[in-house]
Amino acid sequence: METLIRTLIVDDEPYSRDELKHLLATYPSIKIVGEAESGESAILCAIQLQPDVVFLDVEMPKMNGMKAAKALLELKKAPLVVFATAYPQFAAEAFRYDAIDYLLKPYDEEQLQETINRIKRKFTTLIEPDNGKAPGKLALEVDGEIIYLEPKEILYILKDDKVTKLITKSREFETKTPLKELEIRLLNFGFFRIHKSFLVNLEYVNKLSPWFNGAYQLEIQGRKELLSVSRNYVKALRLRLEI
């Protein structure tokens, strides 16, 4: 029997809560245990209901979703957090709070399906014993074969039309795995999105140079090309890089 994932929906707009409830109702593994209309009530509900995952609106009065997420992650039983927002510029900040994913409004059913799959994978990992297994490698399907990469070998990843390219120290790989999925899988390995098309390994960042209109260019160790840093990601990138 499939384990039910206890879910809390937080949004100050009743229509948005109803829409998400309706969409989540199609997933047998999701059990909605409560709703909240503010960041403050989200924390109280989380303490009382002990959800496994919280779908959290970003733009709310008084305590916004980011502040609520910070408080949720400090709970003894911290839930997984999925941010929901109409503003894509919040994506970079969302991952500073260990969000498992973020969803853009209006909700896209395919994106929601991807999010649920990630939650189920993460939830399974959390409840299964480790058994002393060594950390896994990044598995990629390349030209019909499965290759395994050490995350530390990857310099950066870019989206190029319908393919995703992984640039390592020794060679390049092409895969159909979406950049957003790789972003989630590499979240705990020091990778950071700097642009809608680029994900970089922060260990290999050499230089950040102003470009134009608030955007920057980033230099990667051992590479001649410069990567574009969207102005929406600059502040969060500097927070991650600097001590």
N, C-alpha and C positions, 0 to 999 in steps of 0.2 A: 504494500500500500504506500502511495506517494506521501511524503511528509508535507504537511501544509505549512506554507510560509505566512506567518502572521504579519499583516500589512496595515500601516496607518497612512491615511491620506490627509495632507495639510495644505489648505488653500483658503484664502480669505473670500474667494468668489464661489458661491454655492453652485453655479452652473459648471465651473471647472471641476469641482469635486464630483458632481453627478456624472459628468462626461467620463472622467477617469474611472469612476466606480463601474460604469457601464462597460468600458473597455476591459477592465481587469476581471470582470465577472466571467469572461470567456475562458479564463485560465484556471483549470481545476486545482492547480497547486497553490493558488493565491487565496488566502482567507482574509478578508477585510475585517479587522477587529475594531476599527474606530475612525473617526474623522475629527479634524481640528481646524479652526478658522483663523488661527494666529500662531506666531512663534511661541508665545508664552503658553498657550493651551496645548501646543504640540509637546512641550517638555513634560507638562503634567500628565498628558495622555500616555506618553512613552513610559513614564515611571509606573503608572497604574496598569497599563495594558501589556507592557513588555513586548513590543512588536519586533519582528526580525528585520523588517525593512520599512523605511519611511519615504513616501513620495512627498517631496517638500517644495512648495512654491518659493520662489526667490523674492519677488516683489510683494511684501506685505507691510502694512503700517506698523509703527513702533518697532517691534523686533522682527527684522527681515529674516529670510531663509538662511543666509550665511551665519548670522549670529545664533539662530536656533540650532543650526548644524553643529556649531562649535560646542554648544551646551550639550547636545545629544551625544556627541562623541566622548564627553567626559563622564557619562553615566556608567555605572558598574556593568550593566549589560547594554553596551552601545549598539544601536541598530545600524544596518547598512542604510546609506542615504542615496536617494535618487533625486536630483534637483529637477524642477520643472520651471521653465521660464520662456517668455516670448522674446528674450534678448540674448542672442548668441555670444555677446561679449562677456557674459558671466561665466562662460565655460572654463576659462583658464583659472579663475578664482575658485570655481567649484572643486577642482581637483586638489586644491590646497587643503580642502576639508575631507580628503579621502573619499570623495563621492565615488560610488561604483559606476555611475552614469549620470548623464543629464539629458532631459527631453525638451525639445522645443515645442511650444504651443503655436498653432493648434496641433494636437497630437497626431502623429503619423503611425498607423497601425504596424507597419513593418519595423519602424524604429522601436516601438513598444515591444514587439516580439523579440528583437535583439536584446533589449534591456532585461526582459524576463529571463531569457536564456542565460545572460550573465549573472543575474541574481541566483538562479538555480545552481549554476556552476560554483559560484562563490559560497552559497549556503551549504552545498554538499561538502565542499572543502572544509568549512568551519565545523561541521558536525562529525566528519570522519576522522579517526585517529591518524596521526602522522606516520606511525610505525617506523620512525627513524629514517624515512626515505630522504635521499639527497634532493636539493632543489632541482626542479625540472628545467629543461631548456625550452626555447621558443620553437614550436613546431610549425612549419610552413609547407604548404603544398606548392611545389615548384615543378612545372613541366610534368605533372602526373606523379611525381615522387614526393615523399615526405622528407624534408631535411630538418635538422635540429641545429639551432644556433645558440651560442652563449650570448645572453644579452649584452655582456660587457664588450663583445666584439663589434657590436653595431654602433656606428658613428651617428648616423641619422637615417630617417625614413621619409620618403616623399610620395605624394600622390601625383601620378603622371597620367592624365586622362583616365582610362579605365583600369589601369594597373597600379600596384603599389611597389615602389622600389626600396630595397634595403641596402644601404651603403655600409659595408663593413671595412675593416682594416685592410683586407686582402682582395675583396671582389664585391660585385653587386649581384643582387638577387631580385627577380621579379615575381610577384604573386598577385592573386586576385583578392587576397584578404584585405578588407577595408581598413583604411588608416585608423578610423575610430576604434575598431576592434583591437588593433595592435596597441593603441593608446591605453586601453583598459588593461590588456594583458601585461603591459610593461610598466604599469603604474608604480609598482614597488621597486623598480630597477633604475630609478634616476632619470627617466625620460620625461620630456615636457613638450607640449605643443606650443609652437611659436607663431603659427600661421595655419590657415585652413588646409594647407598642403604640406606642412613640415612638422615632423616630430624629431626632437634631437636628444641625444644622450648628453646630459649636462656635464658629465665628466670630461668631455672633449671640447668644451667651449673655450675658445682662446680670446676672442675680442668681440665687443658689441659697439658698433659705430652708428651715429645718427645718419639718417638717409634723407627723407623728406616727409612733410606732413605728419610728424610724430612717429613715423615708422623708423625702424633700424635695420641694419644688416649685421649678420652674425658670421664670425669666422670659426670654422671647425678645425681642430688640430689635424695636420697632415693633408688638408684639402685646399685647393686653390679657389673653388667657387665660394661665393658669399650667399648666405641664405637670408631670405626676407623675413623680418619679424614684424608682424602686424602691430599697429599701435595699441590695439585692444589687449595684447599679451605682454607688452613691454614691462609694465609695472609688476605684474605677477612673476615674470621671468627674473627681474632684478631681485625680487624678494627671495626667490629660490637660490640665486647664484651668490648673493653677497652675505658676508658675515659682519 
